[in-house]
Amino acid sequence: MQGVRILKEGADVPDPLDAGAYLARGGYSAWRKALEAGPEAVVGELKAAKLLGRGGAAYPAGNKWGQLLEIEASPKHIVCNADEGEPGTFKDRFIMERTPFRLIEGMAIAGLVFGSETGYIYVRGEYRRVQAGLLRAFASARRAGLLGRDILGSGRPFDIALVSGAGAYVCGENSALLNSTQGLAGRPRIKPPHLAEVGLFGAPTLVNNVETLANVPPVVSMGGKAFLEIGHPDSGGTKLVCLSGHVARPGVYEVPLGSVTLRDAVYSPELGGGMKGGGRLKFLHLGGQSGAIAHPGQLDTPYSYSDLRKAGLSVGSGAVVALDETVPILDYLAAVARFFVHESCGKCCPCRDGNPAVLDKLLELADPGRAGPETLEALKSLAFVMTEASFCGLGRTATAALRSAWKAFPEEFGRNAA
């Protein structure tokens, strides 16, 4: 399970912010290979690797790069989404703190492919220490010739600017992130036009997640076919999994996609190590607050994009939060609803007004004698409207945990109804 190290390779070095040491360990060999191979070859390897976007939407990275490559307009911008506002998710922070030059090299390869001279990393505002570390890494990379006007004597320029967010969950949505980067309100845009056509400052733009871009150098180095063979036939490579909650061994773990089940994630000695204090698992919340809840009957589902999707679940951001039987499902869902009430940008009515209404109904259900049979029906109606009519993914997925929970724990929803 833990034998394959792609994204965690080099994470245990004494100084992860030393660009010279990264270069001495073979860093930027993928960049040199991409320079010789050319843009079409790089995009071809990403497609062969079946590298799915690691930010949550799981859109094929090779397709996204290929669509942008076909657009002739210039300049083209490279933007890294490092907002990571999904509770229970901390794997992008791990990359930025422990293997930042893998991310920098991935962005530099994108710069080669699209002829871009500047990239931007949008980092969530709460990650102040991460931001300081990245600025040190950028400075070290410039001294080592890995960023700047003439990368490694090639005559090819590329540099990276850091943009700090202001703690808004909605800025994890790519178009809201670009608006925020430009100094506008961090609210989603109407699409089309798509970001590949009209993105940052109105120019064609590539937006990828931290983990996605960190996978680009390994794909280029080993080739797309070899990368695919490491993971699942539908999605190559490894995945960083963020284990938290009531597991004995919380942390960031790297697993080849499809190689472990949800049961392994929780109970394997190499991963979660079982439930803390010998408690009994009640449910898993996968992919962050906007992900679905898994019940114990789904523990034998393989951890891959397609297998989880068939089970009505998702990889999402990579979060796996395990909670034991001391947690009432209605109380947990109310906490999720409070998060979305706080984080809604207010742009559209279904999300702005729907989330407070969902919270009110959940509190009714949790209060003995207050709820009637109509309360759950009203809750289901709210969830349907929000899923179908919200402007962006925040509103459309805000009730994902709720919709899965009432199927898994129907007795808790009806227990207090009059």
C-alpha positions as CSV (number, residue, x, y, z in Angstrom):
1,M,0.0,0.0,0.0
2,Q,2.6,2.5,1.1
3,G,5.4,1.2,-1.2
4,V,4.8,3.7,-4.0
5,R,6.1,7.2,-3.5
6,I,5.5,9.7,-6.3
7,L,4.2,12.9,-4.7
8,K,5.9,12.1,-1.3
9,E,9.3,11.3,-2.9
10,G,11.8,13.7,-1.4
11,A,9.4,14.9,1.3
12,D,11.7,13.9,4.1
13,V,14.8,15.9,3.1
14,P,16.3,18.2,5.7
15,D,15.5,21.5,3.8
16,P,12.6,21.2,1.4
17,L,13.0,24.8,0.4
18,D,16.5,24.4,-1.0
19,A,16.2,24.5,-4.8
20,G,19.9,23.6,-5.3
21,A,19.3,20.3,-3.4
22,Y,16.2,19.6,-5.5
23,L,18.3,20.1,-8.7
24,A,21.0,17.8,-7.3
25,R,18.4,15.1,-6.8
26,G,17.3,15.1,-10.4
27,G,14.8,18.0,-10.2
28,Y,13.9,19.7,-13.5
29,S,14.8,16.6,-15.5
30,A,11.1,16.5,-16.5
31,W,11.3,20.1,-17.5
32,R,14.3,19.4,-19.7
33,K,12.5,16.5,-21.2
34,A,9.4,18.6,-21.9
35,L,11.6,21.3,-23.5
36,E,13.0,18.7,-26.0
37,A,9.7,16.8,-26.6
38,G,7.5,19.8,-27.3
39,P,4.0,20.8,-26.2
40,E,2.0,18.2,-28.2
41,A,4.1,15.4,-26.8
42,V,3.6,16.6,-23.2
43,V,-0.1,16.9,-23.6
44,G,-0.1,13.4,-25.2
45,E,1.6,11.9,-22.1
46,L,-1.0,13.6,-19.8
47,K,-3.8,12.1,-21.8
48,A,-2.1,8.6,-21.8
49,A,-1.7,8.9,-18.1
50,K,-5.4,9.5,-17.5
51,L,-4.4,12.0,-14.9
52,L,-7.7,13.3,-13.4
53,G,-7.8,16.7,-11.8
54,R,-7.1,16.3,-8.1
55,G,-9.0,19.4,-6.9
56,G,-12.4,17.7,-6.7
57,A,-14.0,17.9,-10.2
58,A,-11.8,15.1,-11.6
59,Y,-11.7,16.6,-15.1
60,P,-9.0,14.9,-17.2
61,A,-5.9,17.1,-17.1
62,G,-4.8,16.1,-20.6
63,N,-8.1,17.2,-22.1
64,K,-7.9,20.5,-20.3
65,W,-4.4,21.1,-21.5
66,G,-5.3,20.0,-25.0
67,Q,-8.2,22.4,-25.2
68,L,-6.0,25.4,-24.2
69,L,-3.2,24.3,-26.5
70,E,-5.6,24.6,-29.5
71,I,-6.4,28.2,-28.7
72,E,-4.1,30.5,-30.7
73,A,-4.5,33.7,-28.7
74,S,-1.8,34.9,-26.4
75,P,-0.7,35.5,-23.7
76,K,-1.9,32.5,-21.8
77,H,-1.8,32.4,-18.1
78,I,-1.0,29.5,-15.7
79,V,-2.9,29.6,-12.4
80,C,-2.5,27.1,-9.5
81,N,-5.5,26.7,-7.3
82,A,-4.1,26.4,-3.8
83,D,-7.1,27.7,-1.9
84,E,-7.8,24.3,-0.2
85,G,-10.8,25.6,1.8
86,E,-12.4,22.2,2.0
87,P,-12.6,21.1,5.7
88,G,-10.7,17.8,6.3
89,T,-8.3,18.5,3.4
90,F,-4.7,19.3,3.9
91,K,-2.7,17.5,1.2
92,D,-2.0,20.6,-0.9
93,R,-0.5,22.1,2.2
94,F,1.7,19.1,2.5
95,I,3.0,19.5,-1.1
96,M,3.6,23.2,-0.7
97,E,5.5,22.7,2.6
98,R,7.4,19.5,1.9
99,T,7.8,19.2,-1.9
100,P,7.3,22.7,-3.3
101,F,9.7,22.4,-6.2
102,R,7.7,19.5,-7.7
103,L,4.8,22.0,-7.9
104,I,7.1,24.8,-9.3
105,E,8.4,22.4,-11.9
106,G,4.9,21.3,-12.9
107,M,4.0,25.0,-13.4
108,A,7.2,25.6,-15.3
109,I,6.3,22.7,-17.7
110,A,2.9,24.3,-18.2
111,G,4.7,27.5,-19.0
112,L,6.8,25.7,-21.7
113,V,3.7,24.1,-23.2
114,F,1.7,27.3,-23.5
115,G,4.4,29.8,-24.0
116,S,3.6,31.5,-20.7
117,E,6.0,33.7,-18.9
118,T,4.2,34.1,-15.6
119,G,2.3,31.8,-13.3
120,Y,0.2,32.5,-10.3
121,I,-0.4,30.5,-7.1
122,Y,-3.5,31.5,-5.3
123,V,-3.1,30.4,-1.7
124,R,-5.8,30.4,0.9
125,G,-5.5,33.3,3.4
126,E,-5.2,31.1,6.4
127,Y,-2.0,29.5,5.1
128,R,0.3,32.3,6.2
129,R,3.2,30.0,7.1
130,V,2.7,28.2,3.8
131,Q,2.8,31.5,1.9
132,A,6.1,32.5,3.6
133,G,7.6,29.1,2.8
134,L,6.6,29.4,-0.9
135,L,8.2,32.9,-1.2
136,R,11.4,31.4,0.2
137,A,11.2,28.6,-2.3
138,F,10.6,31.0,-5.2
139,A,13.7,33.0,-4.2
140,S,15.8,29.8,-3.9
141,A,14.5,28.7,-7.3
142,R,15.5,32.0,-8.9
143,R,19.0,31.8,-7.5
144,A,19.3,28.2,-8.9
145,G,18.1,29.3,-12.3
146,L,14.8,27.3,-12.0
147,L,12.7,30.5,-12.3
148,G,13.4,33.8,-14.0
149,R,14.2,35.2,-17.4
150,D,16.5,32.4,-18.5
151,I,15.6,29.0,-17.0
152,L,18.7,26.7,-16.9
153,G,20.3,28.6,-19.7
154,S,17.5,27.7,-22.1
155,G,16.5,31.2,-23.0
156,R,13.0,30.3,-21.8
157,P,11.4,32.7,-19.2
158,F,9.0,31.7,-16.5
159,D,8.3,33.1,-13.1
160,I,5.6,32.7,-10.4
161,A,3.7,35.2,-8.3
162,L,1.9,34.4,-5.1
163,V,-1.6,35.7,-4.5
164,S,-3.1,35.5,-1.1
165,G,-6.8,34.7,-0.7
166,A,-9.0,36.2,2.1
167,G,-10.5,33.1,3.5
168,A,-13.4,32.6,1.2
169,Y,-14.4,29.0,0.5
170,V,-16.1,30.0,-2.8
171,C,-12.7,31.1,-4.2
172,G,-11.9,27.4,-4.5
173,E,-14.2,27.6,-7.6
174,N,-11.9,28.4,-10.4
175,S,-13.7,31.4,-11.9
176,A,-14.2,33.0,-8.5
177,L,-10.5,32.4,-7.8
178,L,-9.6,34.3,-11.0
179,N,-11.9,37.2,-10.1
180,S,-10.3,37.4,-6.7
181,T,-6.8,37.3,-8.3
182,Q,-7.8,40.3,-10.4
183,G,-9.0,42.2,-7.3
184,L,-12.7,41.7,-8.0
185,A,-15.3,40.1,-5.7
186,G,-14.6,36.4,-5.4
187,R,-17.8,35.3,-7.0
188,P,-18.3,32.7,-9.8
189,R,-18.6,33.8,-13.4
190,I,-21.2,32.8,-15.9
191,K,-20.0,30.2,-18.4
192,P,-19.5,30.2,-21.3
193,P,-17.1,31.7,-22.1
194,H,-14.9,29.1,-20.5
195,L,-11.7,30.0,-18.7
196,A,-9.6,28.4,-21.4
197,E,-10.9,31.1,-23.7
198,V,-11.5,34.1,-21.3
199,G,-9.8,33.6,-18.0
200,L,-7.4,35.7,-16.0
201,F,-7.4,39.3,-17.2
202,G,-9.6,38.2,-20.1
203,A,-6.8,35.9,-21.6
204,P,-6.8,32.1,-22.1
205,T,-6.0,30.5,-18.8
206,L,-5.1,27.1,-17.4
207,V,-6.3,26.5,-13.8
208,N,-5.1,23.4,-12.1
209,N,-5.0,22.2,-8.5
210,V,-1.7,21.9,-6.5
211,E,-1.8,18.1,-6.5
212,T,-2.6,18.0,-10.2
213,L,0.4,20.2,-11.2
214,A,2.7,18.3,-8.8
215,N,1.9,15.1,-10.8
216,V,3.0,16.7,-14.1
217,P,6.8,16.1,-13.7
218,P,6.3,12.4,-12.8
219,V,4.1,11.9,-15.8
220,V,6.6,13.5,-18.1
221,S,9.5,11.7,-16.6
222,M,8.1,8.1,-16.6
223,G,5.7,8.5,-19.5
224,G,1.9,8.4,-19.4
225,K,1.6,4.6,-19.9
226,A,3.8,3.8,-16.9
227,F,2.0,6.4,-14.8
228,L,-1.4,4.8,-15.7
229,E,-0.1,1.3,-14.7
230,I,0.6,2.5,-11.2
231,G,-3.1,3.5,-10.6
232,H,-6.5,2.4,-11.8
233,P,-7.3,1.7,-15.4
234,D,-9.6,4.7,-15.4
235,S,-7.3,7.0,-13.5
236,G,-3.5,6.7,-13.4
237,G,-1.1,7.4,-10.5
238,T,-1.5,7.8,-6.8
239,K,-3.7,9.9,-4.6
240,L,-2.9,11.8,-1.5
241,V,-5.5,10.9,1.1
242,C,-6.2,13.1,4.1
243,L,-7.3,10.9,7.0
244,S,-8.8,12.6,10.0
245,G,-11.5,12.4,12.6
246,H,-11.6,9.4,15.0
247,V,-8.9,7.3,13.3
248,A,-5.9,6.3,15.4
249,R,-3.3,7.6,12.8
250,P,-4.6,10.8,11.1
251,G,-2.3,12.2,8.4
252,V,-1.6,12.5,4.7
253,Y,-1.1,9.1,3.0
254,E,-0.2,8.3,-0.6
255,V,-1.9,5.3,-2.2
256,P,-2.1,4.1,-5.8
257,L,-5.7,4.6,-7.0
258,G,-7.7,1.4,-6.7
259,S,-5.1,-0.3,-4.5
260,V,-7.0,0.1,-1.2
261,T,-10.6,0.0,0.0
262,L,-12.3,2.4,2.3
263,R,-11.9,-0.3,5.0
264,D,-8.1,-0.4,4.4
265,A,-8.0,3.4,4.7
266,V,-9.5,3.2,8.2
267,Y,-8.2,0.0,9.6
268,S,-4.9,-0.9,7.9
269,P,-1.9,-0.5,10.3
270,E,-0.2,1.3,7.4
271,L,-3.0,3.9,7.1
272,G,-5.6,4.8,9.6
273,G,-4.7,2.1,12.1
274,G,-8.3,1.6,13.2
275,M,-10.7,3.7,15.3
276,K,-9.2,5.7,18.2
277,G,-9.9,4.2,21.6
278,G,-11.5,1.1,20.1
279,G,-14.7,3.0,19.0
280,R,-17.0,1.7,16.3
281,L,-17.1,3.5,13.0
282,K,-20.4,5.1,12.2
283,F,-19.7,6.9,8.9
284,L,-17.1,8.4,6.7
285,H,-17.4,11.8,5.1
286,L,-15.5,11.7,1.8
287,G,-14.2,14.6,-0.3
288,G,-14.8,17.5,2.1
289,Q,-18.0,19.1,3.3
290,S,-19.4,19.0,-0.3
291,G,-18.9,15.3,-0.5
292,A,-21.2,12.4,0.3
293,I,-21.3,10.3,3.5
294,A,-20.4,6.6,3.4
295,H,-21.9,4.1,5.8
296,P,-20.1,0.9,7.1
297,G,-21.8,-1.2,4.4
298,Q,-19.7,0.6,1.8
299,L,-16.3,-0.1,3.4
300,D,-15.2,-2.6,0.8
301,T,-15.5,0.0,-2.0
302,P,-12.1,0.4,-3.7
303,Y,-10.7,3.9,-3.4
304,S,-10.8,5.0,-7.1
305,Y,-12.7,7.7,-8.9
306,S,-14.9,5.3,-10.9
307,D,-15.5,2.8,-8.0
308,L,-16.5,5.5,-5.6
309,R,-18.8,7.1,-8.2
310,K,-20.6,3.8,-8.7
311,A,-21.3,3.7,-5.0
312,G,-22.7,7.2,-5.0
313,L,-19.5,8.6,-3.4
314,S,-16.5,10.6,-4.6
315,V,-12.8,11.2,-4.2
316,G,-13.4,14.9,-4.2
317,S,-10.6,16.8,-2.5
318,G,-9.1,13.6,-1.0
319,A,-10.6,14.1,2.5
320,V,-11.6,11.0,4.5
321,V,-13.1,12.0,7.8
322,A,-14.0,8.9,10.0
323,L,-16.5,9.5,12.8
324,D,-17.6,7.0,15.5
325,E,-21.0,6.3,17.1
326,T,-20.8,9.1,19.6
327,V,-21.6,11.5,16.7
328,P,-25.4,12.1,16.1
329,I,-25.9,12.4,12.3
330,L,-28.2,15.4,12.6
331,D,-25.8,17.3,14.8
332,Y,-23.0,16.6,12.3
333,L,-25.2,17.7,9.3
334,A,-26.1,20.9,11.2
335,A,-22.4,21.7,11.5
336,V,-22.0,21.1,7.8
337,A,-25.0,23.4,7.1
338,R,-23.5,26.2,9.3
339,F,-20.3,26.0,7.3
340,F,-22.2,26.6,4.1
341,V,-24.3,29.3,5.6
342,H,-21.1,31.1,6.5
343,E,-19.4,30.5,3.2
344,S,-22.1,31.2,0.7
345,C,-21.1,34.2,-1.4
346,G,-24.8,35.3,-1.7
347,K,-24.8,35.5,-5.5
348,C,-27.8,33.3,-6.0
349,C,-31.0,32.7,-4.1
350,P,-31.0,28.9,-3.9
351,C,-27.7,28.8,-2.1
352,R,-28.0,32.1,-0.2
353,D,-31.5,31.4,1.2
354,G,-31.4,27.6,0.9
355,N,-28.6,26.9,3.3
356,P,-30.1,28.8,6.3
357,A,-33.4,27.0,5.6
358,V,-31.7,23.6,5.5
359,L,-30.1,24.4,8.9
360,D,-33.4,25.4,10.4
361,K,-35.0,22.2,9.3
362,L,-32.1,20.1,10.6
363,L,-32.4,21.8,14.0
364,E,-36.1,21.1,14.0
365,L,-35.4,17.4,13.4
366,A,-32.8,17.3,16.1
367,D,-35.2,18.8,18.7
368,P,-37.6,16.1,20.2
369,G,-41.3,17.0,19.5
370,R,-40.6,20.0,17.3
371,A,-40.6,18.3,13.9
372,G,-43.5,16.8,12.1
373,P,-43.7,14.4,9.1
374,E,-43.6,17.4,6.8
375,T,-40.2,18.6,8.0
376,L,-38.2,15.9,6.2
377,E,-40.2,16.4,3.0
378,A,-39.5,20.1,3.2
379,L,-35.8,19.3,3.7
380,K,-35.8,17.0,0.6
381,S,-37.5,19.7,-1.4
382,L,-34.9,22.3,-0.4
383,A,-32.0,19.9,-1.3
384,F,-33.6,19.3,-4.7
385,V,-33.9,23.0,-5.5
386,M,-30.4,23.8,-4.3
387,T,-28.9,21.0,-6.3
388,E,-30.7,21.8,-9.5
389,A,-30.8,25.6,-9.4
390,S,-27.7,27.0,-7.6
391,F,-25.4,29.1,-9.7
392,C,-22.1,27.2,-8.9
393,G,-20.8,24.0,-7.4
394,L,-20.9,25.4,-3.8
395,G,-24.7,25.5,-3.8
396,R,-25.2,22.4,-6.0
397,T,-23.1,20.2,-3.6
398,A,-23.9,21.8,-0.3
399,T,-26.5,19.2,0.5
400,A,-24.5,16.2,-0.8
401,A,-23.8,15.0,2.8
402,L,-27.5,15.5,3.7
403,R,-28.8,13.6,0.6
404,S,-26.6,10.6,1.3
405,A,-27.2,10.6,5.1
406,W,-30.9,10.4,5.0
407,K,-30.5,7.2,2.9
408,A,-27.9,5.7,5.2
409,F,-29.5,6.7,8.6
410,P,-33.3,7.0,7.9
411,E,-34.1,6.2,11.5
412,E,-32.3,9.2,12.9
413,F,-34.2,11.5,10.6
414,G,-37.6,10.1,11.7
415,R,-36.9,9.6,15.3
416,N,-38.0,13.0,16.6
417,A,-40.9,13.6,14.1
418,A,-44.2,14.0,15.8
